[in-house]
């Protein structure tokens, strides 16, 4: 389905923080300047599929300025890389109200123009993520006020608005005849009850269930509006309700393979691990664990189509701009370098073979396509 089982994900957060400063992780990682070099390094590891994002806050409204995306598009073309594009990775143009009634239409218009631009440039599109991590955005931006739109206790309202945005983008892409896979990329979490008391068990279960709200709501509105379920899974994605994170070999943790099996049984759609990785010095061991767990999941029949190491390069932290060392591509004194352990781990991930799924094919030009019921 995709050109490689292992994907590279370039951190693309572009939201407004609580202090209203703009995050631009593509810039802080250097990928906006070194995209061709990054693809060359990862190409040597067999990686041919990547996740990128369009920076709407730079491209703007009205007469679009696509110059910020030009390096990404041209580098991918030159290096034979296909891109799964995030249309909106939490960042919107200054002054735009995500909660406004016309926001889904404005997002759809942006997606329409982006798809036309990519068709004109000849870029290989492997898929579309209309809105990145709707559940996390709803929590961070709608419940906690951590980043834009800086709302408190309105997480469900924001989540529903983001779902409307996803559906509007799907309609816009279909009007252009785009048939590449439609993805959601949502957190994959597990919450252990604080105790065995029934109320605590129900509370933990309800929180886990809420992480699937966006997927459920999209599919209830249009069962064909998701072709691939992307699941973002990190070392910090499991915790005790109102308590500590479940890290390392904690016996209360659940394995990735068992969580993937649950999602597969529930939705019956192809899966990708759309984000996974760990900061140094834990990156090598984490990716090795992911390789082992994905091997188990595939052997058990889970329809996993790929795994995205994310972020694949160092970048600056959202809150404090600290240097975050992660992924096979490091950055030191303005220069790229390769971490041998993570490079080897990425090769091992890429050696896995995806579980075929009858809805996913490639055309004669090698483009990923989704076969949808009429």
C-alpha positions in Angstrom: 0.0 0.0 0.0 2.6 2.5 1.0 6.1 2.7 -0.4 7.8 1.7 2.9 6.5 0.1 6.1 8.7 2.5 8.1 7.7 6.2 7.8 9.5 9.3 8.8 7.4 11.9 10.6 8.6 15.5 10.7 7.3 17.4 13.8 5.0 20.0 12.4 3.2 21.6 15.3 2.3 25.2 14.5 -0.1 26.2 17.2 -0.3 29.3 19.3 0.9 28.6 22.9 -0.8 29.8 26.0 1.4 33.0 25.8 0.2 33.4 22.2 3.7 32.8 20.8 3.7 30.8 17.6 5.3 27.3 17.5 6.8 26.3 14.2 8.5 22.9 14.7 9.3 22.5 11.0 11.5 25.6 11.3 13.0 24.7 14.6 14.0 21.3 13.4 15.6 22.7 10.3 13.5 20.5 8.0 12.2 23.5 6.2 15.8 24.1 5.0 17.2 20.6 4.9 14.3 18.5 3.6 16.3 17.0 0.7 19.2 16.0 3.0 16.7 14.5 5.5 15.0 12.5 2.8 18.5 11.3 1.5 19.5 10.2 5.0 16.2 8.3 5.5 16.3 7.0 2.0 19.5 5.2 2.9 17.5 3.4 5.5 14.8 2.4 3.0 12.2 5.0 4.0 10.1 6.2 1.1 6.9 7.4 3.0 6.8 10.4 5.2 4.4 12.6 7.2 4.6 16.3 6.5 2.3 19.2 7.2 1.3 22.4 5.4 1.7 25.5 7.5 -1.6 27.3 7.1 -0.5 30.2 9.2 2.2 31.0 6.6 0.2 30.1 3.5 -2.7 32.2 4.6 -6.1 33.0 3.2 -7.2 34.6 -0.1 -4.2 34.6 -2.4 -2.2 31.7 -1.0 1.5 31.9 -0.5 2.9 28.4 -1.1 6.5 29.3 -0.8 6.8 27.8 2.7 5.8 24.4 1.3 8.0 24.6 -1.8 11.1 23.1 -0.2 9.0 20.1 1.1 7.3 19.5 -2.2 10.5 19.9 -4.4 12.6 17.7 -2.0 10.1 14.9 -2.0 9.9 15.0 -5.8 13.6 14.9 -6.2 14.1 12.1 -3.7 11.2 9.8 -4.8 9.4 10.3 -1.5 5.6 10.0 -1.1 3.9 12.2 1.5 1.0 11.8 3.9 -0.1 15.4 4.2 -1.5 17.0 7.4 -3.8 19.7 6.2 -4.1 21.3 9.7 -1.6 20.4 12.4 -3.2 22.6 15.1 -2.0 25.9 13.5 -4.4 28.3 11.8 -3.8 31.8 10.4 -3.6 34.6 13.0 -7.0 35.9 14.0 -8.9 32.9 12.7 -11.5 31.5 15.1 -11.6 27.7 15.0 -15.0 27.7 16.7 -16.6 30.0 14.1 -19.5 28.4 12.2 -17.6 29.0 8.9 -14.3 27.4 10.0 -14.9 23.9 8.6 -15.6 25.5 5.2 -12.5 27.7 5.4 -10.5 24.5 6.2 -12.1 22.7 3.3 -11.2 25.6 1.0 -7.6 25.4 2.2 -7.5 21.7 1.5 -9.0 22.2 -1.9 -6.3 24.7 -2.8 -3.6 22.6 -1.4 -4.7 19.5 -3.3 -4.7 21.6 -6.5 -1.3 22.9 -5.8 0.1 19.5 -5.2 -1.5 18.1 -8.4 0.1 21.0 -10.3 3.5 20.4 -8.8 3.3 16.7 -9.4 3.9 15.7 -5.8 3.3 12.0 -4.8 0.5 12.1 -2.2 0.3 9.0 -0.1 -2.7 10.1 2.0 -4.4 13.0 3.8 -4.8 13.8 7.4 -7.5 16.6 7.5 -7.0 17.5 11.2 -4.1 16.1 13.3 -5.0 14.6 16.7 -8.5 16.0 17.1 -8.8 14.4 20.6 -5.5 15.9 21.9 -6.3 19.3 20.3 -9.8 19.2 22.0 -8.1 18.4 25.4 -5.2 20.9 25.1 -7.0 23.7 23.3 -10.6 23.2 24.3 -10.5 21.8 27.9 -7.2 23.0 29.4 -6.5 26.3 27.4 -3.0 25.1 26.9 -2.9 26.3 23.3 -5.3 28.0 20.8 -8.2 28.4 20.9 -7.4 28.7 24.6 -10.8 27.4 25.8 -11.6 25.9 29.2 -14.0 23.0 29.8 -15.2 23.1 26.1 -13.3 20.0 24.9 -16.3 18.2 23.5 -17.5 21.3 21.6 -14.0 21.8 20.0 -13.8 18.1 19.2 -17.1 18.2 17.4 -16.0 21.3 15.4 -12.8 19.5 14.4 -14.8 16.5 13.3 -16.9 18.9 11.1 -13.6 20.1 9.7 -12.4 16.6 8.9 -15.7 15.9 7.1 -15.6 19.2 5.1 -12.0 18.4 4.0 -13.1 14.9 2.8 -15.9 16.5 0.7 -13.5 19.0 -0.8 -11.0 16.3 -1.8 -13.7 14.1 -3.3 -14.9 17.1 -5.4 -11.4 17.1 -6.9 -11.5 13.4 -7.6 -8.7 12.6 -5.1 -8.7 8.9 -4.1 -5.7 8.7 -1.8 -6.3 7.3 1.7 -8.0 9.5 4.2 -6.4 9.1 7.7 -7.1 10.2 11.2 -4.1 10.3 13.6 -5.4 9.9 17.1 -3.8 9.1 20.5 -3.7 5.5 21.5 -4.0 5.5 25.3 -4.6 3.1 28.2 -5.7 4.3 31.7 -5.5 1.9 34.7 -8.2 2.4 37.3 -7.2 4.0 40.5 -8.6 1.0 42.4 -10.8 -2.0 41.8 -13.9 -0.1 42.9 -16.6 -0.1 40.3 -16.7 3.7 40.1 -12.9 3.9 39.5 -13.1 1.2 36.8 -15.9 3.0 35.0 -14.1 6.4 35.2 -10.9 4.9 33.6 -12.9 3.1 31.0 -14.8 6.3 30.1 -11.6 8.2 29.6 -10.2 5.6 27.2 -13.5 5.6 25.4 -13.4 9.3 24.9 -10.1 9.0 23.0 -12.1 7.3 20.3 -14.8 9.9 20.1 -13.5 11.6 17.0 -13.1 8.4 15.1 -16.6 7.3 16.1 -18.2 10.6 15.3 -16.6 10.8 11.8 -17.6 7.2 11.0 -21.2 7.8 12.2 -21.5 10.8 10.0 -19.8 9.2 7.0 -18.6 5.5 7.1 -16.3 6.2 4.1 -14.6 9.3 5.6 -11.8 7.3 7.1 -9.7 4.8 5.1 -6.9 4.2 7.6 -6.9 4.7 11.4 -3.6 6.2 12.5 -2.7 5.7 16.2 -0.1 7.8 18.0 1.7 5.8 20.7 4.4 7.0 23.0 6.0 5.9 26.3 3.8 8.3 28.3 0.5 7.1 26.8 -0.4 4.9 29.8 -1.1 6.0 33.3 -3.1 5.4 36.5 -6.3 7.4 36.7 -5.4 10.5 38.8 -1.9 9.0 39.3 1.4 8.1 37.9 2.6 7.2 34.4 3.0 3.5 33.7 6.6 3.3 32.4 9.2 0.6 31.7 8.2 -2.9 32.7 5.2 -1.9 34.9 2.9 -5.0 34.9 -0.1 -2.8 34.8 0.8 -1.7 31.2 -0.9 -3.1 28.2 1.2 -4.1 25.2 0.9 -2.2 21.9 0.0 -5.5 20.1 -3.0 -6.0 22.4 -4.2 -2.4 22.0 -3.9 -2.7 18.2 -5.9 -5.9 18.3 -8.7 -4.0 20.2 -8.8 -1.2 17.6 -8.8 -3.6 14.7 -11.7 -5.6 16.1 -13.7 -2.5 16.9 -13.4 -0.7 13.6 -12.3 -3.2 11.0 -10.1 -0.7 9.1 -6.5 -0.7 8.1 -4.2 0.7 10.8 -0.9 2.6 11.0 1.1 3.6 14.0 1.1 7.2 12.9 3.5 8.5 15.6 5.9 6.7 17.9 9.3 7.5 19.3 11.2 8.5 22.5 13.7 11.1 23.4 17.3 10.1 24.0 18.7 8.1 25.6 15.6 5.9 25.3 15.0 6.0 21.6 16.8 2.8 20.6 15.1 0.6 23.2 11.7 2.1 22.5 11.9 1.5 18.7 13.1 -2.1 19.4 10.1 -2.7 21.6 7.9 -1.2 18.8 9.4 -3.6 16.3 8.8 -6.6 18.5 5.2 -5.5 19.3 4.4 -4.8 15.7 5.8 -8.2 14.7 3.4 -9.9 17.2 0.5 -7.8 16.0 1.1 -8.6 12.3 1.5 -12.3 13.1 -1.9 -12.2 14.9 -3.5 -10.7 11.8 -3.7 -7.0 12.7 -4.0 -5.0 9.4 -1.1 -2.7 10.2 0.2 -0.9 7.1 3.1 1.1 8.5 4.8 2.7 11.5 5.9 6.4 11.6 8.9 7.3 13.7 8.0 10.7 15.0 9.6 13.1 15.4 12.3 11.7 13.1 14.6 14.7 13.8 15.6 16.8 16.8 13.5 19.9 17.3 12.9 22.6 19.9 10.3 22.0 22.6 6.9 23.7 22.3 6.9 25.3 25.7 10.5 26.2 26.5 12.3 25.8 23.2 14.7 23.3 24.8 16.6 21.0 22.5 14.7 17.7 22.2 17.0 14.9 21.0 14.9 12.3 19.2 14.9 10.1 16.1 17.7 8.9 13.8 18.6 12.4 12.6 20.2 14.6 15.2 21.2 18.2 15.1 24.4 19.6 16.7 25.8 23.1 16.2 23.6 23.6 13.1 24.7 20.4 11.5 22.8 17.1 10.9 24.2 13.8 12.2 22.9 10.2 12.3 22.3 8.2 15.5 23.5 4.7 14.5 21.2 2.9 17.0 18.0 4.5 15.9 19.1 4.1 12.2 19.5 0.4 12.8 16.1 0.3 14.6 14.4 2.0 11.7 15.9 -0.5 9.3 14.5 -3.3 11.5 11.0 -1.6 11.4 11.2 -1.3 7.7 11.9 -5.1 7.3 8.4 -5.8 8.6 5.8 -6.7 6.0 2.4 -5.1 6.2 -0.8 -7.1 6.5 -2.6 -6.7 3.2 -6.1 -5.2 3.4 -8.7 -5.5 0.6 -9.5 -1.8 0.6 -6.0 -0.6 -0.1 -4.2 -0.8 -3.5 -1.7 1.0 -5.6 -2.3 2.2 -9.1 0.1 1.8 -12.1 1.9 5.0 -11.1 2.6 3.7 -7.6 0.0 5.9 -5.9 -1.8 4.7 -2.8 -5.5 4.4 -3.4 -8.5 3.6 -1.2 -11.2 1.4 -2.6 -14.5 2.7 -1.1 -18.0 1.3 -1.3 -20.2 3.5 -3.4 
